[in-house]
Amino acid sequence: MSLPRVLCFHLILMLSAFTGAANGYYWSGWRECIHSSRDFSDMVYIINYIFNKDVFIQFNSTVGEFVGYTELGVYNADLWNKDPNQLQQARAEVDRVCKHNAEIRQTAITDKTVAPKVKLSSVTQAGGRHPAVLMCSAYRFYPHGIKVSWMRDGAVVKTDVTSTEEMPNGDWYYQIHSHLEYTPKSGEKISCAVDHAGLTKPIIIDWDPSLPESERNKIAIGASGLVLGIIIAAAGLIYYKKKSSGRILVPT
Ligand SMILES: *[C@@H]1O[C@H](CO)[C@@H](O)[C@H](O)[C@H]1NC(C)=O
């Protein structure tokens, strides 16, 4: 496995939400931990206190103290900042809560790898420069960071290759589709190679220019029908022969 592990995810961990309502007024709050680096060095811890949709006090671990945004907010933020216990506790939570939880999540989810499933198929195309197009698809891999390459008789092909982005499925998995436009030559070997963090060695699939599976299935179904027809016809013929040989011809 030679690919560098590319990990660039943005994880927002919502720790808790607290709400309350009285006399048509509504207050709520939430805390979140935000980071995108693997070592959590950019971890930011935010506590928001909200009254009727407006944040009136916020603690941002980068700022390091409570900030008030309304008269009441400024008053309370000032009180909380003067309370060493409360301030120390809020400052410590970026390590105690955010990094601690992020580490658990990282080992449980984001450090895992799932190898792709690779499929090579022929696709019809609308007016390209070459008559044939092959599509190499890699499905259900995690994390993103995959290498899909084409080879013709062992040599890497760079031209006439187009690829989609690594598309997120929305369920942590990704997929990608790479197309190769080519002019078929007899005896030539075309292969697609896929390398990913979940693989110990690249998956290489050679293109089999014989009939695709769907065509083979049609032929198989047709052939089975033919065989069944012949069996029924033969059985009928045998039955008919038996019947007619048992009949006695009566001279008139
Ligand atoms: C936290 O504070 C830093 C420094 O002021 C700022 O760059 C960052 O955008 C703030 N984060 C949020 C979520 O407000």
The ligand as a Gaussian input file, in Angstrom:
#p B3LYP/6-31G(d) Opt

LIG

0 1
 C      -13.568000      31.236000      17.514000
 O      -12.669000      32.293000      17.647000
 C      -11.685000      32.385000      16.633000
 C      -10.739000      33.525000      17.008000
 O      -11.442000      34.700000      17.208000
 C      -12.369000      32.612000      15.306000
 O      -11.399000      32.674000      14.273000
 C      -13.344000      31.483000      15.028000
 O      -14.049000      31.726000      13.830000
 C      -14.321000      31.353000      16.184000
 N      -15.136000      30.173000      15.930000
 C      -16.484000      30.214000      15.860000
 C      -17.175000      28.943000      15.503000
 O      -17.134000      31.216000      16.072000

